[in-house]
Amino acid sequence: MKESGSDAPPFIRYYRPELDDDQLLARSKKFREELSERRSVRHFSPRPVAKEVIEHVILTAASAPSGAHKQPWTFCAISDPLIKSEIRQAAELEEKQNYGGRMSAAWLDDLEPFATNWQKPMLETAPWLIVVFRQMYTLSDHEEKVKNYYVSESVGIATGILLAAIHQVGLVALTHTPSPMNFLERILNRPSNERAFLLIPVGHPDPEALVPNLNRKKVGEVLHWHI
Ligand code: IYR
């Protein structure tokens, strides 16, 4: 047997209390109803949010499954106004080029219902910015590259759990995708194995916040049974 370097047993018992069918049904409905209230919000209140809350939602995200349990993610949580301002300026510089010709006419057409533009005041108004990084490989103690697996899938799942946690807590978020995003690696001084994945302002919604009046796909459009 390979030395694990630890006294921990290789497998431990896993237990969840078994629920009856009615409980399963009620809980599946309740969670669906709660999560269906989640919306991407672009208008934030400046009201502060405790650091502990942000730590809890990030550690919830970091409970996600990952390829070979490599946990190939890093989260930066930013409330420093100077760093938020630097991020806003850099993001707006990229977005000005995106909206000013780098995005196709069809793409701009698709975005019209959302009334987005290059201006990103939420990057300063929201009390927190969470930047999710994916670790393309892990750097060993000797600076050697150690392979990670299914990095985008793993980090995507972790980010989904993060958004669900933020919503469940009673806060709102925006999945912002300034592109290219490498300015985040520079501003936050990240090591060479990390690539920015998403920039997520988090906070309370502005009491006057508006969201587009969208419909979600119907069950028949997203679900095919094979039973
Ligand atoms: N990254 C830009 C543009 C944008 C693209 C898509 I696809 C969206 O769903 C929303 C915005 C921005 O964040 O404004």
Boltz pocket constraint, residues with backbone or C-beta under 6 A from the ligand:
constraints:
  - pocket:
      binder: B
      contacts: [[A, 95], [A, 98], [A, 111], [A, 114], [A, 116], [A, 117], [A, 118], [A, 175], [A, 176], [A, 177], [A, 178], [A, 179]]
      max_distance: 6.0
